[in-house]
Structures are given as structure tokens and as C-alpha cells.
């Protein structure tokens, strides 16, 4: 038997120097988003599959201004540059009808500039987009997303759909 490739042997070092696996989860989508990133059961947000075919389109949806969804992530970078911010991206639906805006802010454990994601677009497509925020590093970074009364959509609706959160592995902008 060739012991060079025995299953109990440690893995060889990465082919690219320093390219080790993450110490924590970095991408939360589908049921992982619902169970690992979103805190509790947010009021006026529904976990729904908006697909009519075999390809699911799961996400949290709210149409109520003032509704808040909170996400908890570990924004600590493995690169060790603790004083540099880390990119966090929220996957949200952009569409030509029904879509509203949401305020995004770091609520506790970390800091970031407040921003607004806008789910409305004039193009007749409905696609997930990424809303980027840079957050300070923290093992317990709480980010809140609040549906706003303000909307750009002609029908005056306020729908916000969040489908995932992705945390960058490296610090810096």
C-alpha cells in the first residue's frame, strides 16, 4: 500500500502560499442564512420561496416600513490586519415593481457607515444584487436592515427581500 496518500495523513500545504481555509463561515445563503445569520424570528419579515419552478428563490421579505431584520456575522479577517475594515455584502432583490428601500447600519459589536439599499430599478428584470458595506472587525457584528417609508417605485410599495450575506476573508478596501 502506498502510505504517501493515506487518509490519516495531514493535508499538504496549499499550492498558493497562505491560502488556508476560513476559520469561520463566510457565506450564508438559503437555510444557512435563515438559521445561522439572521437573529431570531424577525417581526413582519417572512421566509419565503418566490420561485414557481424547481429552482428555489428563498429569502426574507417584508413590505412593512419600520420592520427590522438583524444579522450577526463574524467580521474578523484571517489576514490579521485587525485595524482594517472587512467587506460585508448583502444579497437583495432588485426589480421594476413593488420594491422599496432599506436602511443598513451596524447596530452593535462593529462600526460602519450607514447606507441605503434600493430594490427598485427601471429595467424589467428581477435579479439579486450585492449591497457592499465595510465593517470594523468583530466576532459578533450585528447589522440591522430597516424597511424605509421612502420609495422610488411608481406603485408606492415597500418590498425588501434579503437572500444572503457574504463576509470577505480579507481586510482592507
C-alpha positions as a printed NumPy array, in Angstrom:
array([[  0.   ,   0.   ,   0.   ],
       [  1.227,   3.484,  -0.81 ],
       [  1.224,   5.365,   2.541],
       [  2.005,   8.643,   0.816],
       [ -1.726,   9.235,   0.266],
       [ -3.126,   7.558,   3.364],
       [ -6.366,   9.125,   4.63 ],
       [ -4.929,   9.782,   8.1  ],
       [ -2.015,  11.808,   6.794],
       [ -2.334,  15.595,   7.14 ],
       [ -3.17 ,  17.577,   4.046],
       [ -0.229,  19.034,   2.157],
       [  0.31 ,  22.801,   2.402],
       [ -1.698,  24.999,  -0.017],
       [ -0.386,  25.352,  -3.54 ],
       [ -0.758,  29.119,  -3.141],
       [  1.139,  30.379,  -0.102],
       [ -1.166,  31.393,   2.768],
       [ -4.31 ,  30.08 ,   1.043],
       [ -5.758,  28.257,   4.057],
       [ -9.431,  27.575,   4.74 ],
       [-11.507,  30.114,   6.63 ],
       [-11.725,  29.877,  10.398],
       [-15.46 ,  30.703,  10.274],
       [-18.383,  30.576,   7.851],
       [-18.276,  33.428,   5.326],
       [-21.255,  32.914,   3.044],
       [-24.785,  32.463,   4.37 ],
       [-27.422,  31.659,   1.754],
       [-30.621,  29.62 ,   1.757],
       [-31.352,  27.834,   5.002],
       [-27.888,  28.804,   6.307],
       [-28.875,  32.471,   6.019],
       [-32.109,  31.852,   7.935],
       [-30.627,  29.672,  10.682],
       [-27.061,  30.966,  11.135],
       [-27.004,  34.656,  10.205],
       [-30.462,  36.099,  10.902],
       [-31.147,  36.727,  14.596],
       [-34.374,  35.216,  15.917],
       [-37.667,  35.415,  14.038],
       [-37.924,  38.986,  12.765],
       [-41.366,  40.588,  13.025],
       [-43.063,  41.476,   9.726],
       [-40.429,  39.534,   7.749],
       [-41.456,  36.252,   6.091],
       [-39.116,  33.461,   4.992],
       [-40.483,  32.681,   1.518],
       [-39.628,  30.886,  -1.704],
       [-40.733,  33.188,  -4.522],
       [-39.987,  30.67 ,  -7.252],
       [-42.666,  28.946,  -9.295],
       [-40.283,  26.344, -10.702],
       [-37.734,  23.848,  -9.357],
       [-35.04 ,  26.48 ,  -8.73 ],
       [-35.793,  27.924,  -5.279],
       [-35.531,  31.651,  -4.553],
       [-35.563,  31.762,  -0.767],
       [-35.241,  34.932,   1.231],
       [-36.683,  37.132,   3.942],
       [-39.355,  39.512,   2.596],
       [-41.003,  42.492,   4.278],
       [-43.407,  45.095,   2.919],
       [-43.858,  46.983,   6.201],
       [-41.946,  50.252,   6.708],
       [-40.185,  50.195,  10.068],
       [-39.651,  46.414,  10.049],
       [-36.13 ,  45.472,  11.162],
       [-34.13 ,  42.342,  10.383],
       [-30.868,  41.783,  12.28 ],
       [-27.914,  39.748,  11.047],
       [-24.989,  38.502,  13.138],
       [-21.664,  37.763,  11.435],
       [-18.055,  37.246,  12.413],
       [-16.221,  40.008,  10.547],
       [-12.761,  39.034,  11.814],
       [-10.315,  38.727,   8.926],
       [ -7.89 ,  35.836,   8.826],
       [ -5.222,  38.113,   7.343],
       [ -4.521,  39.541,  10.79 ],
       [ -4.919,  43.202,   9.781],
       [ -7.272,  43.923,  12.687],
       [ -7.333,  47.692,  12.172],
       [ -8.655,  47.427,   8.591],
       [-12.367,  47.092,   7.735],
       [-13.851,  43.978,   6.163],
       [-16.251,  43.916,   3.216],
       [-19.723,  42.539,   4.018],
       [-22.21 ,  42.145,   1.165],
       [-25.964,  41.738,   1.472],
       [-27.696,  39.922,  -1.395],
       [-31.019,  41.676,  -2.04 ],
       [-33.619,  41.628,  -4.79 ],
       [-33.773,  44.477,  -7.324],
       [-36.812,  44.641,  -9.564],
       [-39.008,  47.001, -11.567],
       [-42.147,  46.662,  -9.413],
       [-43.141,  46.646,  -5.747],
       [-39.612,  47.222,  -4.404],
       [-38.666,  49.632,  -1.644],
       [-35.621,  50.854,   0.247],
       [-33.946,  49.776,   3.465],
       [-31.515,  51.467,   5.832],
       [-28.44 ,  49.375,   6.631],
       [-26.377,  50.072,   9.746],
       [-24.031,  48.41 ,  12.183],
       [-26.009,  48.088,  15.381],
       [-23.505,  46.605,  17.827],
       [-20.101,  44.954,  18.049],
       [-18.796,  46.69 ,  14.934],
       [-18.893,  50.027,  13.127],
       [-19.758,  51.018,   9.57 ],
       [-21.16 ,  53.938,   7.621],
       [-24.944,  53.859,   7.417],
       [-26.244,  53.247,   3.913],
       [-29.461,  52.652,   1.985],
       [-30.155,  49.771,  -0.37 ],
       [-32.705,  50.438,  -3.086],
       [-34.586,  47.465,  -4.506],
       [-36.178,  49.44 ,  -7.341],
       [-34.798,  49.656, -10.869],
       [-36.408,  50.694, -14.159],
       [-35.024,  47.768, -16.175],
       [-37.596,  44.966, -16.483],
       [-35.513,  42.351, -14.722],
       [-35.596,  40.863, -11.232],
       [-32.149,  39.854, -10.02 ],
       [-30.202,  39.596,  -6.786],
       [-27.689,  42.393,  -6.294],
       [-24.968,  42.878,  -3.7  ],
       [-25.028,  45.84 ,  -1.314],
       [-21.491,  46.437,  -0.025],
       [-20.623,  47.818,   3.398],
       [-17.242,  47.973,   5.105],
       [-17.395,  46.995,   8.775],
       [-14.853,  47.025,  11.577],
       [-13.673,  43.599,  12.645],
       [-15.623,  41.808,  15.355],
       [-16.553,  38.241,  16.255],
       [-20.124,  39.454,  16.882],
       [-21.009,  42.131,  14.333],
       [-24.737,  42.901,  14.366],
       [-26.079,  44.573,  11.205],
       [-29.656,  45.844,  11.011],
       [-31.758,  46.285,   7.889],
       [-34.84 ,  48.511,   8.326],
       [-37.538,  48.922,   5.662],
       [-37.97 ,  52.632,   4.915],
       [-41.135,  54.607,   4.225],
       [-39.335,  56.335,   1.333],
       [-39.597,  54.552,  -2.018],
       [-38.736,  55.289,  -5.662],
       [-41.095,  52.729,  -7.187],
       [-44.106,  54.281,  -9.003],
       [-46.585,  51.895,  -7.315],
       [-45.518,  53.258,  -3.905],
       [-44.817,  49.825,  -2.42 ],
       [-42.038,  48.937,   0.048],
       [-40.982,  45.331,  -0.566],
       [-37.464,  44.411,   0.55 ],
       [-36.072,  40.91 ,   0.015],
       [-32.791,  39.705,   1.53 ],
       [-31.365,  36.381,   0.372],
       [-27.803,  36.12 ,   1.711],
       [-24.881,  37.726,   3.496],
       [-21.247,  37.289,   2.445],
       [-18.253,  38.286,   4.586],
       [-14.873,  38.85 ,   2.919],
       [-11.972,  36.773,   4.144],
       [ -9.511,  39.639,   3.907],
       [ -9.38 ,  43.106,   5.434],
       [ -8.87 ,  46.367,   3.549],
       [-10.645,  48.367,   0.895]])
